[in-house]
Amino acid sequence: MTENGYPKAVVMSAEEYESWAETLEVIQDFPSLSRDIEDAHKELAAGKLIDLADVIKNDVSRKTKPTRQKRYTKDRSKK
């Protein structure tokens, strides 16, 4: 909606509004999410991370107790 040719208001469904609000909340909670995802893709390609989908796909025997994997974390405080 415009007034005198300038944008004045937006009309959207409640579902669309909730989606936008949730997205903004995630962005506020995780401001570097895009960079974190990019870093994770690089670490996975370099073999530093394990893809859970591959673990599940290759796990044919659920009778054995799974071993704990050491979690890889990156210290961002040094950047």
PDB file of N, CA, C and O in Angstrom:
ATOM      1  N   MET A   1       0.839  -1.160   0.000  1.00  0.00           N
ATOM      2  CA  MET A   1       0.000   0.000   0.000  1.00  0.00           C
ATOM      3  C   MET A   1       0.897   1.240   0.000  1.00  0.00           C
ATOM      4  O   MET A   1       1.932   1.278   0.666  1.00  0.00           O
ATOM      5  N   THR A   2       0.488   2.218  -0.738  1.00  0.00           N
ATOM      6  CA  THR A   2       1.274   3.448  -0.820  1.00  0.00           C
ATOM      7  C   THR A   2       0.433   4.660  -0.435  1.00  0.00           C
ATOM      8  O   THR A   2      -0.797   4.632  -0.450  1.00  0.00           O
ATOM      9  N   GLU A   3       1.142   5.707  -0.095  1.00  0.00           N
ATOM     10  CA  GLU A   3       0.496   6.984   0.175  1.00  0.00           C
ATOM     11  C   GLU A   3       1.313   8.048  -0.538  1.00  0.00           C
ATOM     12  O   GLU A   3       2.505   8.209  -0.276  1.00  0.00           O
ATOM     13  N   ASN A   4       0.672   8.764  -1.430  1.00  0.00           N
ATOM     14  CA  ASN A   4       1.351   9.784  -2.236  1.00  0.00           C
ATOM     15  C   ASN A   4       2.527   9.182  -3.018  1.00  0.00           C
ATOM     16  O   ASN A   4       3.542   9.846  -3.225  1.00  0.00           O
ATOM     17  N   GLY A   5       2.383   7.924  -3.448  1.00  0.00           N
ATOM     18  CA  GLY A   5       3.410   7.270  -4.245  1.00  0.00           C
ATOM     19  C   GLY A   5       4.553   6.657  -3.466  1.00  0.00           C
ATOM     20  O   GLY A   5       5.485   6.122  -4.065  1.00  0.00           O
ATOM     21  N   TYR A   6       4.505   6.721  -2.121  1.00  0.00           N
ATOM     22  CA  TYR A   6       5.559   6.154  -1.290  1.00  0.00           C
ATOM     23  C   TYR A   6       5.029   4.930  -0.532  1.00  0.00           C
ATOM     24  O   TYR A   6       3.875   4.918  -0.104  1.00  0.00           O
ATOM     25  N   PRO A   7       5.872   3.902  -0.366  1.00  0.00           N
ATOM     26  CA  PRO A   7       5.423   2.735   0.397  1.00  0.00           C
ATOM     27  C   PRO A   7       5.015   3.136   1.809  1.00  0.00           C
ATOM     28  O   PRO A   7       5.746   3.853   2.494  1.00  0.00           O
ATOM     29  N   LYS A   8       3.853   2.674   2.238  1.00  0.00           N
ATOM     30  CA  LYS A   8       3.343   3.051   3.557  1.00  0.00           C
ATOM     31  C   LYS A   8       3.088   1.825   4.434  1.00  0.00           C
ATOM     32  O   LYS A   8       3.329   1.863   5.641  1.00  0.00           O
ATOM     33  N   ALA A   9       2.597   0.733   3.828  1.00  0.00           N
ATOM     34  CA  ALA A   9       2.254  -0.447   4.614  1.00  0.00           C
ATOM     35  C   ALA A   9       2.388  -1.693   3.749  1.00  0.00           C
ATOM     36  O   ALA A   9       2.371  -1.627   2.520  1.00  0.00           O
ATOM     37  N   VAL A  10       2.520  -2.823   4.424  1.00  0.00           N
ATOM     38  CA  VAL A  10       2.608  -4.122   3.754  1.00  0.00           C
ATOM     39  C   VAL A  10       1.535  -5.019   4.336  1.00  0.00           C
ATOM     40  O   VAL A  10       1.317  -5.040   5.547  1.00  0.00           O
ATOM     41  N   VAL A  11       0.871  -5.755   3.469  1.00  0.00           N
ATOM     42  CA  VAL A  11      -0.141  -6.715   3.923  1.00  0.00           C
ATOM     43  C   VAL A  11       0.372  -8.107   3.601  1.00  0.00           C
ATOM     44  O   VAL A  11       0.740  -8.394   2.462  1.00  0.00           O
ATOM     45  N   MET A  12       0.394  -8.978   4.614  1.00  0.00           N
ATOM     46  CA  MET A  12       0.823 -10.367   4.410  1.00  0.00           C
ATOM     47  C   MET A  12       0.028 -11.263   5.337  1.00  0.00           C
ATOM     48  O   MET A  12      -0.600 -10.800   6.289  1.00  0.00           O
ATOM     49  N   SER A  13       0.064 -12.537   5.046  1.00  0.00           N
ATOM     50  CA  SER A  13      -0.664 -13.493   5.877  1.00  0.00           C
ATOM     51  C   SER A  13       0.016 -13.620   7.240  1.00  0.00           C
ATOM     52  O   SER A  13       1.202 -13.323   7.388  1.00  0.00           O
ATOM     53  N   ALA A  14      -0.741 -14.059   8.212  1.00  0.00           N
ATOM     54  CA  ALA A  14      -0.185 -14.275   9.551  1.00  0.00           C
ATOM     55  C   ALA A  14       0.920 -15.325   9.492  1.00  0.00           C
ATOM     56  O   ALA A  14       1.918 -15.211  10.205  1.00  0.00           O
ATOM     57  N   GLU A  15       0.756 -16.339   8.657  1.00  0.00           N
ATOM     58  CA  GLU A  15       1.768 -17.402   8.513  1.00  0.00           C
ATOM     59  C   GLU A  15       3.081 -16.821   7.982  1.00  0.00           C
ATOM     60  O   GLU A  15       4.158 -17.153   8.477  1.00  0.00           O
ATOM     61  N   GLU A  16       2.983 -15.961   6.979  1.00  0.00           N
ATOM     62  CA  GLU A  16       4.173 -15.324   6.412  1.00  0.00           C
ATOM     63  C   GLU A  16       4.840 -14.423   7.453  1.00  0.00           C
ATOM     64  O   GLU A  16       6.066 -14.408   7.563  1.00  0.00           O
ATOM     65  N   TYR A  17       4.045 -13.672   8.217  1.00  0.00           N
ATOM     66  CA  TYR A  17       4.586 -12.808   9.267  1.00  0.00           C
ATOM     67  C   TYR A  17       5.342 -13.629  10.309  1.00  0.00           C
ATOM     68  O   TYR A  17       6.449 -13.265  10.707  1.00  0.00           O
ATOM     69  N   GLU A  18       4.747 -14.732  10.749  1.00  0.00           N
ATOM     70  CA  GLU A  18       5.398 -15.598  11.743  1.00  0.00           C
ATOM     71  C   GLU A  18       6.721 -16.133  11.211  1.00  0.00           C
ATOM     72  O   GLU A  18       7.702 -16.227  11.948  1.00  0.00           O
ATOM     73  N   SER A  19       6.744 -16.480   9.933  1.00  0.00           N
ATOM     74  CA  SER A  19       7.973 -16.977   9.322  1.00  0.00           C
ATOM     75  C   SER A  19       9.065 -15.909   9.342  1.00  0.00           C
ATOM     76  O   SER A  19      10.213 -16.201   9.678  1.00  0.00           O
ATOM     77  N   TRP A  20       8.716 -14.680   8.985  1.00  0.00           N
ATOM     78  CA  TRP A  20       9.673 -13.567   9.029  1.00  0.00           C
ATOM     79  C   TRP A  20      10.158 -13.325  10.449  1.00  0.00           C
ATOM     80  O   TRP A  20      11.354 -13.140  10.678  1.00  0.00           O
ATOM     81  N   ALA A  21       9.233 -13.325  11.403  1.00  0.00           N
ATOM     82  CA  ALA A  21       9.594 -13.079  12.804  1.00  0.00           C
ATOM     83  C   ALA A  21      10.553 -14.158  13.314  1.00  0.00           C
ATOM     84  O   ALA A  21      11.513 -13.854  14.021  1.00  0.00           O
ATOM     85  N   GLU A  22      10.295 -15.402  12.959  1.00  0.00           N
ATOM     86  CA  GLU A  22      11.168 -16.505  13.381  1.00  0.00           C
ATOM     87  C   GLU A  22      12.551 -16.366  12.747  1.00  0.00           C
ATOM     88  O   GLU A  22      13.564 -16.600  13.406  1.00  0.00           O
ATOM     89  N   THR A  23      12.593 -15.990  11.481  1.00  0.00           N
ATOM     90  CA  THR A  23      13.874 -15.794  10.801  1.00  0.00           C
ATOM     91  C   THR A  23      14.681 -14.688  11.474  1.00  0.00           C
ATOM     92  O   THR A  23      15.884 -14.843  11.687  1.00  0.00           O
ATOM     93  N   LEU A  24      14.036 -13.580  11.809  1.00  0.00           N
ATOM     94  CA  LEU A  24      14.725 -12.489  12.494  1.00  0.00           C
ATOM     95  C   LEU A  24      15.252 -12.926  13.859  1.00  0.00           C
ATOM     96  O   LEU A  24      16.338 -12.513  14.266  1.00  0.00           O
ATOM     97  N   GLU A  25      14.495 -13.750  14.560  1.00  0.00           N
ATOM     98  CA  GLU A  25      14.932 -14.251  15.866  1.00  0.00           C
ATOM     99  C   GLU A  25      16.178 -15.124  15.721  1.00  0.00           C
ATOM    100  O   GLU A  25      17.115 -15.008  16.512  1.00  0.00           O
ATOM    101  N   VAL A  26      16.190 -15.984  14.726  1.00  0.00           N
ATOM    102  CA  VAL A  26      17.359 -16.838  14.484  1.00  0.00           C
ATOM    103  C   VAL A  26      18.571 -15.988  14.141  1.00  0.00           C
ATOM    104  O   VAL A  26      19.669 -16.252  14.633  1.00  0.00           O
ATOM    105  N   ILE A  27      18.391 -14.975  13.308  1.00  0.00           N
ATOM    106  CA  ILE A  27      19.493 -14.089  12.932  1.00  0.00           C
ATOM    107  C   ILE A  27      20.056 -13.377  14.164  1.00  0.00           C
ATOM    108  O   ILE A  27      21.269 -13.204  14.278  1.00  0.00           O
ATOM    109  N   GLN A  28      19.190 -12.969  15.075  1.00  0.00           N
ATOM    110  CA  GLN A  28      19.650 -12.303  16.298  1.00  0.00           C
ATOM    111  C   GLN A  28      20.374 -13.278  17.222  1.00  0.00           C
ATOM    112  O   GLN A  28      21.378 -12.923  17.840  1.00  0.00           O
ATOM    113  N   ASP A  29      19.863 -14.512  17.316  1.00  0.00           N
ATOM    114  CA  ASP A  29      20.482 -15.503  18.194  1.00  0.00           C
ATOM    115  C   ASP A  29      21.813 -16.022  17.650  1.00  0.00           C
ATOM    116  O   ASP A  29      22.711 -16.363  18.421  1.00  0.00           O
ATOM    117  N   PHE A  30      21.939 -16.080  16.328  1.00  0.00           N
ATOM    118  CA  PHE A  30      23.133 -16.622  15.685  1.00  0.00           C
ATOM    119  C   PHE A  30      23.618 -15.651  14.595  1.00  0.00           C
ATOM    120  O   PHE A  30      23.451 -15.934  13.408  1.00  0.00           O
ATOM    121  N   PRO A  31      24.212 -14.520  14.976  1.00  0.00           N
ATOM    122  CA  PRO A  31      24.575 -13.497  13.993  1.00  0.00           C
ATOM    123  C   PRO A  31      25.593 -13.960  12.948  1.00  0.00           C
ATOM    124  O   PRO A  31      25.643 -13.397  11.855  1.00  0.00           O
ATOM    125  N   SER A  32      26.394 -14.963  13.259  1.00  0.00           N
ATOM    126  CA  SER A  32      27.398 -15.425  12.292  1.00  0.00           C
ATOM    127  C   SER A  32      27.015 -16.773  11.693  1.00  0.00           C
ATOM    128  O   SER A  32      27.889 -17.541  11.291  1.00  0.00           O
ATOM    129  N   LEU A  33      25.719 -17.069  11.629  1.00  0.00           N
ATOM    130  CA  LEU A  33      25.256 -18.377  11.160  1.00  0.00           C
ATOM    131  C   LEU A  33      25.731 -18.690   9.749  1.00  0.00           C
ATOM    132  O   LEU A  33      26.174 -19.809   9.491  1.00  0.00           O
ATOM    133  N   SER A  34      25.653 -17.746   8.838  1.00  0.00           N
ATOM    134  CA  SER A  34      26.093 -17.992   7.456  1.00  0.00           C
ATOM    135  C   SER A  34      27.564 -18.384   7.415  1.00  0.00           C
ATOM    136  O   SER A  34      27.941 -19.322   6.713  1.00  0.00           O
ATOM    137  N   ARG A  35      28.387 -17.670   8.164  1.00  0.00           N
ATOM    138  CA  ARG A  35      29.817 -17.983   8.206  1.00  0.00           C
ATOM    139  C   ARG A  35      30.051 -19.339   8.865  1.00  0.00           C
ATOM    140  O   ARG A  35      30.900 -20.111   8.419  1.00  0.00           O
ATOM    141  N   ASP A  36      29.300 -19.630   9.926  1.00  0.00           N
ATOM    142  CA  ASP A  36      29.439 -20.915  10.605  1.00  0.00           C
ATOM    143  C   ASP A  36      29.091 -22.076   9.675  1.00  0.00           C
ATOM    144  O   ASP A  36      29.775 -23.100   9.675  1.00  0.00           O
ATOM    145  N   ILE A  37      28.033 -21.917   8.887  1.00  0.00           N
ATOM    146  CA  ILE A  37      27.631 -22.965   7.942  1.00  0.00           C
ATOM    147  C   ILE A  37      28.707 -23.139   6.876  1.00  0.00           C
ATOM    148  O   ILE A  37      29.066 -24.264   6.527  1.00  0.00           O
ATOM    149  N   GLU A  38      29.217 -22.029   6.362  1.00  0.00           N
ATOM    150  CA  GLU A  38      30.285 -22.094   5.355  1.00  0.00           C
ATOM    151  C   GLU A  38      31.519 -22.787   5.929  1.00  0.00           C
ATOM    152  O   GLU A  38      32.116 -23.636   5.266  1.00  0.00           O
ATOM    153  N   ASP A  39      31.903 -22.433   7.152  1.00  0.00           N
ATOM    154  CA  ASP A  39      33.050 -23.073   7.808  1.00  0.00           C
ATOM    155  C   ASP A  39      32.815 -24.568   7.988  1.00  0.00           C
ATOM    156  O   ASP A  39      33.726 -25.370   7.781  1.00  0.00           O
ATOM    157  N   ALA A  40      31.605 -24.945   8.371  1.00  0.00           N
ATOM    158  CA  ALA A  40      31.295 -26.358   8.568  1.00  0.00           C
ATOM    159  C   ALA A  40      31.414 -27.133   7.262  1.00  0.00           C
ATOM    160  O   ALA A  40      31.914 -28.258   7.255  1.00  0.00           O
ATOM    161  N   HIS A  41      30.957 -26.542   6.152  1.00  0.00           N
ATOM    162  CA  HIS A  41      31.090 -27.204   4.843  1.00  0.00           C
ATOM    163  C   HIS A  41      32.563 -27.407   4.491  1.00  0.00           C
ATOM    164  O   HIS A  41      32.941 -28.464   3.984  1.00  0.00           O
ATOM    165  N   LYS A  42      33.389 -26.406   4.756  1.00  0.00           N
ATOM    166  CA  LYS A  42      34.825 -26.522   4.481  1.00  0.00           C
ATOM    167  C   LYS A  42      35.467 -27.598   5.359  1.00  0.00           C
ATOM    168  O   LYS A  42      36.285 -28.386   4.884  1.00  0.00           O
ATOM    169  N   GLU A  43      35.092 -27.626   6.645  1.00  0.00           N
ATOM    170  CA  GLU A  43      35.654 -28.609   7.562  1.00  0.00           C
ATOM    171  C   GLU A  43      35.213 -30.023   7.188  1.00  0.00           C
ATOM    172  O   GLU A  43      35.991 -30.970   7.305  1.00  0.00           O
ATOM    173  N   LEU A  44      33.981 -30.162   6.744  1.00  0.00           N
ATOM    174  CA  LEU A  44      33.487 -31.466   6.306  1.00  0.00           C
ATOM    175  C   LEU A  44      34.262 -31.925   5.072  1.00  0.00           C
ATOM    176  O   LEU A  44      34.669 -33.084   4.991  1.00  0.00           O
ATOM    177  N   ALA A  45      34.467 -31.022   4.113  1.00  0.00           N
ATOM    178  CA  ALA A  45      35.219 -31.363   2.900  1.00  0.00           C
ATOM    179  C   ALA A  45      36.660 -31.732   3.218  1.00  0.00           C
ATOM    180  O   ALA A  45      37.258 -32.564   2.536  1.00  0.00           O
ATOM    181  N   ALA A  46      37.220 -31.110   4.261  1.00  0.00           N
ATOM    182  CA  ALA A  46      38.601 -31.386   4.658  1.00  0.00           C
ATOM    183  C   ALA A  46      38.713 -32.630   5.531  1.00  0.00           C
ATOM    184  O   ALA A  46      39.814 -33.014   5.925  1.00  0.00           O
ATOM    185  N   GLY A  47      37.592 -33.257   5.832  1.00  0.00           N
ATOM    186  CA  GLY A  47      37.607 -34.473   6.642  1.00  0.00           C
ATOM    187  C   GLY A  47      37.681 -34.230   8.131  1.00  0.00           C
ATOM    188  O   GLY A  47      37.964 -35.155   8.892  1.00  0.00           O
ATOM    189  N   LYS A  48      37.432 -33.003   8.566  1.00  0.00           N
ATOM    190  CA  LYS A  48      37.498 -32.682   9.990  1.00  0.00           C
ATOM    191  C   LYS A  48      36.193 -32.973  10.727  1.00  0.00           C
ATOM    192  O   LYS A  48      36.179 -33.039  11.956  1.00  0.00           O
ATOM    193  N   LEU A  49      35.098 -33.147   9.987  1.00  0.00           N
ATOM    194  CA  LEU A  49      33.799 -33.431  10.582  1.00  0.00           C
ATOM    195  C   LEU A  49      33.235 -34.709   9.985  1.00  0.00           C
ATOM    196  O   LEU A  49      33.664 -35.145   8.917  1.00  0.00           O
ATOM    197  N   ILE A  50      32.288 -35.298  10.665  1.00  0.00           N
ATOM    198  CA  ILE A  50      31.620 -36.497  10.188  1.00  0.00           C
ATOM    199  C   ILE A  50      30.189 -36.140   9.834  1.00  0.00           C
ATOM    200  O   ILE A  50      29.490 -35.507  10.625  1.00  0.00           O
ATOM    201  N   ASP A  51      29.750 -36.540   8.655  1.00  0.00           N
ATOM    202  CA  ASP A  51      28.379 -36.310   8.212  1.00  0.00           C
ATOM    203  C   ASP A  51      27.474 -37.351   8.868  1.00  0.00           C
ATOM    204  O   ASP A  51      27.623 -38.546   8.616  1.00  0.00           O
ATOM    205  N   LEU A  52      26.549 -36.911   9.697  1.00  0.00           N
ATOM    206  CA  LEU A  52      25.668 -37.822  10.426  1.00  0.00           C
ATOM    207  C   LEU A  52      24.858 -38.708   9.486  1.00  0.00           C
ATOM    208  O   LEU A  52      24.609 -39.873   9.799  1.00  0.00           O
ATOM    209  N   ALA A  53      24.448 -38.178   8.347  1.00  0.00           N
ATOM    210  CA  ALA A  53      23.685 -38.979   7.375  1.00  0.00           C
ATOM    211  C   ALA A  53      24.508 -40.166   6.903  1.00  0.00           C
ATOM    212  O   ALA A  53      23.969 -41.260   6.736  1.00  0.00           O
ATOM    213  N   ASP A  54      25.810 -39.972   6.684  1.00  0.00           N
ATOM    214  CA  ASP A  54      26.672 -41.077   6.271  1.00  0.00           C
ATOM    215  C   ASP A  54      26.818 -42.102   7.386  1.00  0.00           C
ATOM    216  O   ASP A  54      26.843 -43.305   7.128  1.00  0.00           O
ATOM    217  N   VAL A  55      26.914 -41.630   8.621  1.00  0.00           N
ATOM    218  CA  VAL A  55      27.033 -42.546   9.754  1.00  0.00           C
ATOM    219  C   VAL A  55      25.789 -43.415   9.858  1.00  0.00           C
ATOM    220  O   VAL A  55      25.891 -44.630  10.028  1.00  0.00           O
ATOM    221  N   ILE A  56      24.621 -42.803   9.758  1.00  0.00           N
ATOM    222  CA  ILE A  56      23.366 -43.549   9.857  1.00  0.00           C
ATOM    223  C   ILE A  56      23.224 -44.513   8.689  1.00  0.00           C
ATOM    224  O   ILE A  56      22.822 -45.661   8.879  1.00  0.00           O
ATOM    225  N   LYS A  57      23.549 -44.061   7.485  1.00  0.00           N
ATOM    226  CA  LYS A  57      23.425 -44.888   6.288  1.00  0.00           C
ATOM    227  C   LYS A  57      24.330 -46.116   6.369  1.00  0.00           C
ATOM    228  O   LYS A  57      23.934 -47.202   5.944  1.00  0.00           O
ATOM    229  N   ASN A  58      25.535 -45.958   6.908  1.00  0.00           N
ATOM    230  CA  ASN A  58      26.507 -47.045   6.964  1.00  0.00           C
ATOM    231  C   ASN A  58      26.377 -47.911   8.211  1.00  0.00           C
ATOM    232  O   ASN A  58      27.039 -48.944   8.309  1.00  0.00           O
ATOM    233  N   ASP A  59      25.540 -47.514   9.166  1.00  0.00           N
ATOM    234  CA  ASP A  59      25.381 -48.263  10.413  1.00  0.00           C
ATOM    235  C   ASP A  59      24.337 -49.366  10.203  1.00  0.00           C
ATOM    236  O   ASP A  59      23.142 -49.137  10.391  1.00  0.00           O
ATOM    237  N   VAL A  60      24.792 -50.554   9.815  1.00  0.00           N
ATOM    238  CA  VAL A  60      23.862 -51.665   9.567  1.00  0.00           C
ATOM    239  C   VAL A  60      23.546 -52.430  10.833  1.00  0.00           C
ATOM    240  O   VAL A  60      22.484 -53.044  10.933  1.00  0.00           O
ATOM    241  N   SER A  61      24.433 -52.407  11.790  1.00  0.00           N
ATOM    242  CA  SER A  61      24.210 -53.142  13.027  1.00  0.00           C
ATOM    243  C   SER A  61      23.943 -52.172  14.169  1.00  0.00           C
ATOM    244  O   SER A  61      24.834 -51.427  14.576  1.00  0.00           O
ATOM    245  N   ARG A  62      22.737 -52.182  14.678  1.00  0.00           N
ATOM    246  CA  ARG A  62      22.389 -51.312  15.809  1.00  0.00           C
ATOM    247  C   ARG A  62      22.521 -52.062  17.129  1.00  0.00           C
ATOM    248  O   ARG A  62      22.204 -51.520  18.187  1.00  0.00           O
ATOM    249  N   LYS A  63      22.992 -53.318  17.069  1.00  0.00           N
ATOM    250  CA  LYS A  63      23.133 -54.112  18.288  1.00  0.00           C
ATOM    251  C   LYS A  63      24.331 -53.670  19.112  1.00  0.00           C
ATOM    252  O   LYS A  63      24.317 -53.784  20.338  1.00  0.00           O
ATOM    253  N   THR A  64      25.355 -53.173  18.458  1.00  0.00           N
ATOM    254  CA  THR A  64      26.546 -52.749  19.187  1.00  0.00           C
ATOM    255  C   THR A  64      26.366 -51.332  19.689  1.00  0.00           C
ATOM    256  O   THR A  64      25.718 -50.506  19.045  1.00  0.00           O
ATOM    257  N   LYS A  65      26.933 -51.067  20.818  1.00  0.00           N
ATOM    258  CA  LYS A  65      26.833 -49.732  21.401  1.00  0.00           C
ATOM    259  C   LYS A  65      27.741 -48.785  20.619  1.00  0.00           C
ATOM    260  O   LYS A  65      28.929 -49.060  20.453  1.00  0.00           O
ATOM    261  N   PRO A  66      27.193 -47.682  20.143  1.00  0.00           N
ATOM    262  CA  PRO A  66      28.023 -46.750  19.362  1.00  0.00           C
ATOM    263  C   PRO A  66      29.107 -46.116  20.222  1.00  0.00           C
ATOM    264  O   PRO A  66      28.898 -45.845  21.404  1.00  0.00           O
ATOM    265  N   THR A  67      30.261 -45.885  19.620  1.00  0.00           N
ATOM    266  CA  THR A  67      31.347 -45.229  20.343  1.00  0.00           C
ATOM    267  C   THR A  67      31.168 -43.727  20.226  1.00  0.00           C
ATOM    268  O   THR A  67      30.630 -43.222  19.240  1.00  0.00           O
ATOM    269  N   ARG A  68      31.621 -43.036  21.235  1.00  0.00           N
ATOM    270  CA  ARG A  68      31.503 -41.577  21.208  1.00  0.00           C
ATOM    271  C   ARG A  68      32.611 -40.993  20.349  1.00  0.00           C
ATOM    272  O   ARG A  68      33.776 -41.373  20.462  1.00  0.00           O
ATOM    273  N   GLN A  69      32.225 -40.066  19.495  1.00  0.00           N
ATOM    274  CA  GLN A  69      33.191 -39.369  18.653  1.00  0.00           C
ATOM    275  C   GLN A  69      33.615 -38.084  19.362  1.00  0.00           C
ATOM    276  O   GLN A  69      32.802 -37.426  20.012  1.00  0.00           O
ATOM    277  N   LYS A  70      34.887 -37.737  19.232  1.00  0.00           N
ATOM    278  CA  LYS A  70      35.354 -36.479  19.788  1.00  0.00           C
ATOM    279  C   LYS A  70      34.770 -35.353  18.954  1.00  0.00           C
ATOM    280  O   LYS A  70      34.892 -35.352  17.729  1.00  0.00           O
ATOM    281  N   ARG A  71      34.139 -34.400  19.614  1.00  0.00           N
ATOM    282  CA  ARG A  71      33.522 -33.277  18.921  1.00  0.00           C
ATOM    283  C   ARG A  71      34.569 -32.263  18.530  1.00  0.00           C
ATOM    284  O   ARG A  71      35.397 -31.863  19.349  1.00  0.00           O
ATOM    285  N   TYR A  72      34.534 -31.848  17.278  1.00  0.00           N
ATOM    286  CA  TYR A  72      35.468 -30.841  16.785  1.00  0.00           C
ATOM    287  C   TYR A  72      34.841 -29.472  16.956  1.00  0.00           C
ATOM    288  O   TYR A  72      33.753 -29.213  16.440  1.00  0.00           O
ATOM    289  N   THR A  73      35.515 -28.602  17.669  1.00  0.00           N
ATOM    290  CA  THR A  73      35.042 -27.229  17.816  1.00  0.00           C
ATOM    291  C   THR A  73      36.162 -26.285  17.421  1.00  0.00           C
ATOM    292  O   THR A  73      37.344 -26.599  17.559  1.00  0.00           O
ATOM    293  N   LYS A  74      35.775 -25.154  16.938  1.00  0.00           N
ATOM    294  CA  LYS A  74      36.746 -24.173  16.477  1.00  0.00           C
ATOM    295  C   LYS A  74      36.706 -22.973  17.414  1.00  0.00           C
ATOM    296  O   LYS A  74      35.634 -22.432  17.687  1.00  0.00           O
ATOM    297  N   ASP A  75      37.858 -22.558  17.902  1.00  0.00           N
ATOM    298  CA  ASP A  75      37.924 -21.409  18.792  1.00  0.00           C
ATOM    299  C   ASP A  75      37.950 -20.137  17.957  1.00  0.00           C
ATOM    300  O   ASP A  75      38.954 -19.844  17.307  1.00  0.00           O
ATOM    301  N   ARG A  76      36.861 -19.381  17.968  1.00  0.00           N
ATOM    302  CA  ARG A  76      36.754 -18.155  17.149  1.00  0.00           C
ATOM    303  C   ARG A  76      37.358 -16.937  17.870  1.00  0.00           C
ATOM    304  O   ARG A  76      37.492 -15.873  17.266  1.00  0.00           O
ATOM    305  N   SER A  77      37.718 -17.079  19.138  1.00  0.00           N
ATOM    306  CA  SER A  77      38.220 -15.926  19.891  1.00  0.00           C
ATOM    307  C   SER A  77      39.580 -15.458  19.395  1.00  0.00           C
ATOM    308  O   SER A  77      39.991 -14.336  19.689  1.00  0.00           O
ATOM    309  N   LYS A  78      40.285 -16.303  18.645  1.00  0.00           N
ATOM    310  CA  LYS A  78      41.618 -15.950  18.162  1.00  0.00           C
ATOM    311  C   LYS A  78      41.579 -15.167  16.863  1.00  0.00           C
ATOM    312  O   LYS A  78      42.612 -14.667  16.417  1.00  0.00           O
ATOM    313  N   LYS A  79      40.377 -15.044  16.229  1.00  0.00           N
ATOM    314  CA  LYS A  79      40.273 -14.329  14.950  1.00  0.00           C
ATOM    315  C   LYS A  79      40.217 -12.842  15.134  1.00  0.00           C
ATOM    316  O   LYS A  79      40.129 -12.102  14.154  1.00  0.00           O
TER     317      LYS A  79
END
